[in-house]
Amino acid sequence: MAEYSRLAKGSYTVSGGTLGVSAPSVKIVNLPFKPDYVELINYTQAATPAQHGIPFAFWDASVPPLVISSVSYDTVIEIFNATPVLTTDMVKVGGGISVFSGGLSQQFGATQQIIGITKASPARVNVTAHGYSVGDTVIMQGLALATTNNMQLLNGVPFTIVTVSDANHFDVQWDSTGSNYTALSASPAGALVKKVLYPFLYVPEDNVITAMTLGSTTTVQTSMYSNLEVGQEVAFRVPSFWGPFQLNSLPNVIIPGSPIYGYVTSITDNWTFVVNINSSAAMAFTNNATMTAATLPGLTYAQIVAVGDVNTGGNLITATSPLYPSPQFPGSTNRVPTINGPAIRGAFVNNTSQGFIIGNAASRTDTSSWVGGSNGDVIEWRAYLHDFSSP
Amino acid sequence: MKISMPANGGTTCRFMRPRALQPPTVQLGNSGIDPPAQVPQRDIIDAQMAFFGTGCIINEQVILQDQEGVLAWVSERLAVAMRQAEDLILRDYIVSAASQIFAGGGSNGDNPTNLGVSDFSLVATTLDTNNAYKFMSGIEGENKFGTSPIRSAYFMLSSTELQSDFDGLVGAGFQSLWNYPSTMSGLPSEYGNVFNIRILTSSEAPVARGSSAKGSDVYYNSVLGKQAITHINQDGYSMNLIYRDPYYSGMLAQNATLAVKFAQAQALTQDTAIRNLVSTRLSSLGV
């Protein structure tokens, strides 16, 4: 009875997190199918029993989550107690093992109340037990509407989270230190945030510019991962509200009708890169323009859009890469290959995928343990899609 | 534009777009010296081919006993699913890759606002200024009550949920398909036009639910020039309907399979000729 079953296994080394202290990074495993059963073996923690260690974990789509104190749990774990002896525990739905199918955009997670936003660069958002990780993309709404507070500019912009300082705070790429910004606090009514579930299905994409440094070259910071490559061709769309509209691809006063494009010459981090356009004579970028209650409706954001790509060939082969590497995203660090075959760097790429996620929520009883292990642990995963399941 | 990538051509479809040369507006004079040569340049645009497919396993007992001709209607549904997938992929790609103009001509005070006629004018002006090609030539007026000529136009792909908002613009610039001089000139999904934009509506147009500044639904109304986007299929692989007789399953040959697969890539081949006019909605939705 296995004619149409799907079986897959693999292993990886955990990135981030310290045993009993902090959570690891979320691990996404792409598969050619969406499994209905996943099990994990943490070889490192099985070999060296220690309190908070989780050597084994299991998740089954067919078993209804167990509800305890109004919280649903669906990942079963074996965990070492203080002795250390193996005992059992559970991880809440979505925080342990979960599956995903990223094939359609415009899907969002649950909305959460924003308690406040600090004047800072990057801006710090306060949400109780937000559950987000670095690299998650979120979108906010209901901030300082119909006021003169520039915090309203953060509404509707997709932000890929820069840092998660603790369980209740995360940072987004926006400089809110300007004189026209007033910190938000006391859980303003209607101030909400939600996760964009699949923000990078097609890369590279249009992106909101959050900061620019002008000069002989132009340094650009975007709200989401840029997903650009060195050598990629880009165009600016900057309404005059934001300043340097002179960089826009059109109009072109030298060659009428010919768009002005620049090339990415270096990538600083996942959000920041340098373009070879001399912007010395352009107006400075600002997000501190004086707002009125009527400024926001119809305000188009400054954007950068990929228009062409690297002319120098395919993906580079390194010591650890496959012989025919797939395009990778996001930008400069934490690069993850798409599930496609090889392509020329910077090509427009379909990045849809499915598989399962090993989350970074703490266990129910031992809240200092995480199913995803700790930095350097070796974890083997096995994923199944069964021909027959009862129920 | 739709093109086919030739077989054995690799994984990536490459487009070349020549850049304009500087027009020689300075006179030569009488020195007899040639002006310096210009360097011809081109832009390169690549799109990686991706493969898609789905299928059904049908037990032979169903094929034998079902009175509805199960293979026929499952084939039909698979074909529809495949064509929908083609459209949805292209839809999501356009939302992702094309730059945006936020509607500001509406009155709902949100960001973006609902669509006002000035938004249509702004987008058409932007595309005209960018030398985008219009899809349709105009329709000459005829001597019929309630009709008027239609301008040459770009297409806007929009949501059926905005139709009541369009109706609200009657008299302000919106003209229903039924007020065209000839309805024969309309497309099946065409709802009407505003100035230089003809509006095609679909229930599957892109909507980001509850993501405006005020938490309203955000609609991505893609306004396209003719040269903006290219849909690429793989030569000889645009649609495959695959039926495998139960004979090819296990030792008892119990299960047939019906499946579809296709290959598709897409690219913005002229980024200046497309904009997503992002808007919210003024009217309430029915349920």
Interface residues (C-beta under 8 A of the other chain):
Chain A: E3 Y4 L104 S105 Q106 F108 T111 I139 Q141 G142 L143 L145 A146 Q152 N155 G156 G190 L192 K194 L201 Y202 V203 P204 E205 D206 E233 A235 R237 S249 L250 P251 I254 I255 P256 G257 S258 P259 Y261 L296 P297 G298 L299 T300 Y301 Q303 V305 A306 V307 G308 D309 N311 P327 N340 G341 P342 A343 I344 G346 A347 F348 V349 N350 T352
Chain B: T11 T12 R14 R17 R19 A20 L21 Q22 P23 D43 I44 I45 D46 A47 Q48 A50 I57 L88 I89 D92 Y93 V95 S96 A97 A98 S99 Q100 I101 F102 A103 G104 G105 G106 N108 G109 D110 N111 P112 T113 T129 N130 N131 P206 V207 A208 R209 G210 S211 S212 A213 K214 G215 V218 S249 G250 N255 A265 Q266 A267 L268 D271 T272 N276
